[in-house]
Amino acid sequence: MAKRSTGSKVFDTLNSFLLLLVAAVMIFPFLYVFSVSFSSVSDFLENDIILWPKEWVTDAYEYILGSKAFIRSLFVTVYVTVVGTAVNLFFTSTMGYALTRNVTGQRTILFLVLFTLLFSAGMIPTYIVVKETFLINTLWALILPIAISPFNLIVMRQFFLSIPEELKEAALIDGANEIQIFSKIILPLSKPALAAFGLFYAVGHWNNYFAGVLYLNDPAKWPIQVILRQIVIVNEPNAALGGHEMSLEALPPPETIQMAAILLATLPILLVYPFLQKHFAKGVMLGSVKG
Amino acid sequence: MIKIVPSKGGDVLLAENDVEVTNQSENVNALKGKQPKREPSRIRKRLWRERYLILLLIPGILYFLIYRYLPMGGIIIAFKDYSPFQGFIDSQWVGLKYFRLIFEDPEVVKVIWNTLQISFLQIIFAFPISIILALLLNELRNQYYKRFIQSIVYLPHFLSWVVVVGITVIFLRSEGLVNGFLDSAFGMDPIPFLTDPNLFKPLIVLQVIWKESGWGTIIFLAALAGVNPQLYEAAIMDGANRFRQAWHITLPAIKSTIIILLILRLGNVMETGFEHIFLMLNPFNMESGNVLDTFVYFKGIQQANYSFATAVGVFKGIVGLVLVVVANRLAKRFGEQGLY
């Protein structure tokens, strides 16, 4: 490579610095939330900005994890995420595979799938259908109405199409039927893709807030995001976390409770993030939309 | 694609020409000369041959029928005075009453205006930031440093809107970090960031920038990965500096991606991100922040005005559909691949 001019070197330094600044803007809110959640009352009250806790205090976490409402909502969300993702993968992969195999009506079905990307009936008719199918106030309301993302379905079909035809033909000659080909050949070959789609679906379930508000009336069934909104945005941490025996003076300050709650609700995302990154770096999700 | 084959019985059968990829059993039948003699049974035979595939299709088809297409049938309530007690069938037909109301109700006009404003502010301010960020990331020479920055700027995309709005509230409320800083540094009174209607839209755009601009670079970086490095080497030989290289090589390489994303975004101007707006709304900023989606929720679910809310939703859906189709045409006119 030719030797670089001074201007080019100056640009590189400035660019690296600028991007570091951008990264700092993205990470700073987390650092602040993290540090305050572990700070003591006095530390929090005395300082305007806390970037690192002076003494590590876990009062806020103990308070939150002692709350039945919070734990219950965590269980609800874990349940919806696990069952929901399983349903997503089952529905998306079976349909996605069948649509690669020249089944009768394939073109019509593909068109109808694509059309749902362009037009949807809207909130009210969907709500009425969810109600008429007896899902209101059940956790299935957070799962079944979004069992398939049409976009993911199309990308997954695209992935299945990339598996060599010869494998399927060989299996057919050996007397396998389509369901056996799907479960014994296609699915094992698609593990990385299924993991990627599963992760993206799972993050969607974990972060889903509005379906809980729309379809669940019973606070005992509320997922974590609904509780988190009450704690932080509505600014009623103690009400949302349920009555506590502690006297008000003994409670950790609401700010530290709020930040601890944010961190706890985000922890699973942070834990799977390295895996997510591995997959989107490979570009698995960037498949073409063309059918 | 589809041949129409008149059968002996006089009824018409559809035979698709893509049968050549069908399975082995048919080929065996063909070899043995066992092709079906009675034409009307061919469809039944084909369906029987495909029984396992059909079995695989059933869950997905049921899903689309029940949760995607049944609601489209439910749109008829926009043409009726629907009440849950009378049901779909018995509710009174009222024709286009509720669609006319859309344009007569000043609130709806205001809501449409809010929706368009928020969308266009995002297109003007948030959209270019992803492009600039992608260009800057592309210039980084150290691949480890590049990956490090990328893994940080992609992260906010995976956070829920509750968390993003929650952090916003913690930072911007009157006793929050920003107002605390303004007070101790300049002795300023707290600024009502979260309730001032004039600050609602800029705040929404800033949040979208924070959450999505890093993630938005992915598609551009993917396009840039395909650029031939020899182009840059040739440009250096010709004495092009870094800026000229970016201008003449990098930018043209993502030009078509930019155009298609921009056009698709324009086709989606009716979408503003329901959860995001809904979580940011409060009684004080409602006049500036209420958009079509949230309006439908308040009218339909909270006030139980199902028919009117459905009409507004259908209006939004149809305008969105038309815009996407037009945008797709435009994309093709620009010589790009469309969405479909």
Interface residues (C-beta under 8 A of the other chain):
Chain A: M1 A2 S5 G7 S8 F11 D12 N15 S16 L18 L19 L20 V22 A23 V25 M26 I27 P29 Y32 V33 D48 I49 F90 F91 T92 T94 M95 G96 Y97 A98 L99 R101 N102 V103 T104 R107 I109 L112 V113 L114 T116 L118 F119 S120 A121 G122 M123 I124 P125 T126 Y127 I128 V129 V130 T133 L144 P145 A147 I148 L153 E165 E169 L172 I173 N177 E178 I179 F182 V203 W206 N207 N208 Y209 F210 L214 Q225 L228 R229 V232 I233 N235 E255 Q258 M259 I262 A265 T266 I269 Y273 L276 Q277 F280 G283 L286 V289 K290 G291
Chain B: M1 E16 D18 V19 V21 T22 N23 Q24 S25 I43 R46 L47 E50 Y52 L53 I54 L55 L56 L57 P59 G60 I61 Y63 F64 I66 Y67 R68 Y69 L70 P71 M72 G73 G74 I75 I77 L133 L136 L137 E139 L140 R141 N142 Y145 F148 I149 S151 I152 V153 Y154 L155 P156 F158 L159 S160 W161 V162 V163 V165 G166 I167 V169 I170 F171 R173 L177 G180 F181 S184 W210 G214 I218 I219 A222 E233 I236 M237 N241 R242 F274 E275 F278 L279 D293 V296 Y297 G300 I301 Y306 A309 T310 G313 V314 K316 G317 I318 G320 L321 V324 V325 Q337 L339 Y340
